[in-house]
Amino acid sequence: MGRTLYFALILLSLIWGGSFFFIKILLPDFGPWTVAFLRSVFGLATITGVMLVLRKPFGFRSIPWLAMVIMALINTAIPWALIGFSETRLTSSLASVLNATTPLWTLVVGVIFFRVATTRMQWVGMGIAFLGLLVLVGVSPTSLASVDLLGFACMLAATLCYAVGTHLSKRLSGGLSMYQVTFGTLISAMGGSGLMALIVERDSLAPLAQLPTLGAVIGLGVFGSGVAYILFYFMVQKGTPQFATTVTYLVPASAIIWGFTLLNEPVSWRLLAGLVFILGGVYLANRNGSRSAGQGAKRKEIPAVSEPDAAAIPAEPSS
């Protein structure tokens, strides 16, 4: 993996480190589907502005919209709503920890449903990174005993959606730029989450007139969705789905770093020790993973993602 990919990984973790905090701020005023809708709207406005300024083609006719909508619902709208609902029953810190199971789900889903070749070192690296995550947050059987089971289950369901959706986005990205994938994802997620918000919640948008609420929406939509998804799909296209999802290992640490920087919260030994394990595990998991996976794909005669027919994904993806 190149340095640019690791830089994108760290930058994305810093952006997403504040997302769970922003969601927590918005939930008293809006339901989970409305939060997902607002996030999509501001994210879509951001990517549209970026594409206009950089003169990137939208390519409406070249986007396979049915496949895009399926991927966007699985990888964006549904997990965003599930995360919002889970945070009504769980702390934001615990939600970010459960979110970090995404890379493990991505490996499992890739092996079972997408015939992705993996190496022993990838599994070892993921295990070391997950151990670092447990050290970082001090998770123990005692602390988990009082966890709300419904919130816990919804958070894990969200990470499973991310795992499936990330693999679908890798197949869908053939022939499309990361800007087009981001645009298509967010406009599809906006439509899906907006429809559900109208049916289920019908929340008033009046709280957006309050500066803290508007600031949280901007932080979550502009940076946590628009900018973040460009970085995420860049890592999916230039790296692997497994590498892109390892960002979730760094998100809890990023949240702690933001707490130290902005709120003067103390940095414990767990942060330093956990970061060593996490960064070491991510490095081991991705050092040779891309090359090995590519070789395995050739042996199994799986079409390369860059081929034109790779843009099509099944209408009913296995999950």
N, C-alpha and C positions, 0 to 999 in steps of 0.2 A: 504494500500500500504506500502511495506517495505521501509526501508531507502535506500537500494541499488537502488531502482527504482527512488527515488527522487534525489539521487546523479547522476544517469545516465541522468535524466531530465535536471539538472543544467549544467552538463558537455556538453551535446548536444546543449543546448542553447548557450553556450559560443562558441562552434565550429561554429554553424550556424549563430552566430551573425556577423561574418565577411564575410559570403558567398555573401551577396548582394553587399558588397564593392568589392569583387573579381570579380564578374560578371560585375560590372560597368567598371572595369579596362580592361577587355577582350573584351568588345563589340566594341570598335573602330577598333580592328583588326580582329575580327571574328563575324560571324553571330550567331544567337541564337542556331541553330541546331549544329553548329560546337563547340560552347561552351559546349553544352550538351554532345557532342561526346568526347571532350577532358576530360571533367569531369568524364565521364564513364570510359575512358581508364585508367586514373590515379587511379581512385577508384578501378577498377578491378585489377590492378597491386598490389594495397595495400592489398586487401582481399586475393588475391592469395598467396602473400608472408606470410601473417599472418597464413593462413591455412597450408602452407608448414612448417613453423617454429613450429607451435603448433601441427602438424601432425593430423589435422582435416580431416576427409574423405570428398572428393568432392561429391561422390555418384551420378555420372552423370545419372545412370540408375534409381535411385530412385526419381529424380526430374521430376515432370509432366511438361514437357517443354512447351506445348501449353498453359496451364494455367499460367505458369511462364511468358511467353512472353506477354500475355494479361495484366497480373498484372503490369509487368515492364513498359510497354508502358503507361498505365493509371497512374501509381503511380510515374513514374520517367521521362522517355524520354519526353513525351508530356508536363507535367507541367514545366520541366526545360526549354524547348524551349519557352513556353508561358511566363515564368518569364523573360527570357532573352529579348524577344521582348518587354514586358511591360516596362522594364528598359530603352529601347530606347526612351520612351515617358513619363516616370515617374521618379521621384527621387528614389534613393535606399531606403531612409527612408520611403517614402510613400508605396513603394512596400512591405517592411517588415511589415508595419502596415496592409495592405490588406491581406498579407499572414497569419496574425494572426486570420483571420476569419475561418481558417481551422477547429478548434475544434467544432465550431458551426455547420458547414456543416457536420462534421463527426457524430454529434449527430442526425441531421435531416436525413441524408442518412441512418444511422443505424436503425432509427425508421421506416422509410418508406419502405426501400428495403430489409433490413436484419433482421427485426423483433427483434431488440435489445431492451431489457427492460431497461428503464431509470427511474430515480427517480426525484422528484421535486427538491431535493437538488442539483442534477447535473446541472439542468437548472439554478438554482439560482447562483451556483458557477460560471458557465460559464458567466452569465450576469455580476457578480461582476468583474470577471477578464477582460471582455471586457470593462467595465467602466474604470478600471484601465489603460487599454491600451489607451483609449481616453485621459485620464488625462496625461499619460506619454508623448504623442506626441503633446498635445495641439490641437487636431483636432476640427475644428469648421465649421459651414456652409460656412463661408467666405473662409476658406482655401480650402474647397472642390469644390468651385464654378469654379475654374480655372483648375480643373483636366482634363486631356485628357481622353475622354470617351473610346476610343479604348484600350488604355493602361490599364484603370481601368477594363474594361470588361475582357481583357485577364488575368489579375491578379486574378480576381474572378474565371475565368474558371480554372486556375491552382489550386486554393484551392479546387474547387469542384472535380477535378481529384484526388488530394491528399485524399480527404474524401472517395471517392469510392475505390481508390486503397488500402488504409489502411485497410478497411474492407475485401477486397479480400485477402490481405496478411495475415490477421489473419486466414482465412480459409485455405489458402495455406500452412501455416507454420506447420500444423499437420504432425508429422513424420519427419520433417526437422529441422536441427539446424539453429540457427540464422546466422551462417557462410554460410551454404548452400543457405539460402534465399538471403543473401546479394550477394553472388557470382552469383547466377542465375539472380537476379535482374539487376546487373551491366553489365553482359555479354549480356543480352537481350537488355538493354537500349543502350549499345554501338552499337549493330547491328542496332537497329531501328533508332537511332539518326545519326549514320554514314551514313546509306543509304539516309536519308533525306538531310543530309549535302552535299552529292555528287550530289544529284538531284537538290537541290534548290540553294545552295550557292557556292560550289567548292572553298572555301577559301584556300589561301596558308598558310602553317604552318611555313613559314620563321620567323614570329614575335616571335616564341618560342625561338629563339636564343637570344632575349633580356632578361636580367635578371629580370626586373620587371614583364614582361609577364609570364615568366616561373615560377616565384615565386607565381604569382596569380593562375596559373593553378595547381601548387602543393598544395597550400592552399585549393583551391576549390575541387580538386580531391582526394588527399591523406586524408586530414582531413575532408573536408566538404562532402565527399562521402563515401570513404572506411571506415574510423573509425566511422563516423557519422551514417552510415547505420547499422553497427553492434550494436551500442547503440540503434538506433531506433527500430530495429526488436527485440532486447532484451526486450524493454519496451512493444512492441506489444504482444510478447509471454508470458512474465511473468506478464504483467498487462492487459490493455485493449487498443483497438484502440483509444478510447476517451482520455485516459491518455497520450498515446504516442503523440497525436497531440497537446496536451496543451503546448508542447515545443514552439510552434509558438507564444504563448503569451509572452514568456520570451525573444524571439529573439531581439525585438527592444530594450529592456532594456540592453541586453548583448552588442548590438552594441554601445550603449551609454557608457557602462562601458569600452569597448575597446577604445573608443575615449578618455575617461578620462585617461586611463592607458598609452596609446601609444602616444596620440596627445595632452595631457594636456588640453583637452576640459573641460569646467566647468560643474559641476553636479548641475542641478537645483532642486528646490523643487518638480517639476513634477516627476522627476525620483524616488525620495524617496516615494512620495505619491502614484505614480502609481505602484511601486513595492509592496507596502503594499496591495493594492487592488488585484493585479495580483496573488501574492503568496497566499493570503487568499482565493481568488476565486478558484484557482487550488486545494488547500487543501480541501475546502468544496465539490467541484465537485467530488473528488476522494476518499473521506474518507470512504464512504460506497457504492460507485458506483459499485465496482467490485463484492461485495457480492450480492447486490440487482440484478445486471444484471444476475449473475449466477443463482439466484433463479428464476428469470423471464424466463430464458432460459429453465430451467427444467420444468416449468409449461407449456411452449409451445412445449415441447418435441423437442427442437433443439439439434442435436448431438453435443457433446462436441468436441472442436477443437482437442483434443488429440486422438480422434478416427481415425482409418486408413482412413475411407471414407471421413473424413473432408478435406482431402488434395485436393479433386476435387472441382473445382469451375465451374460455368456455362461457356460454351464456348462463350455465348453472355450475359455478365453481365448487369443487369438492371442499368441504370444510367439516 
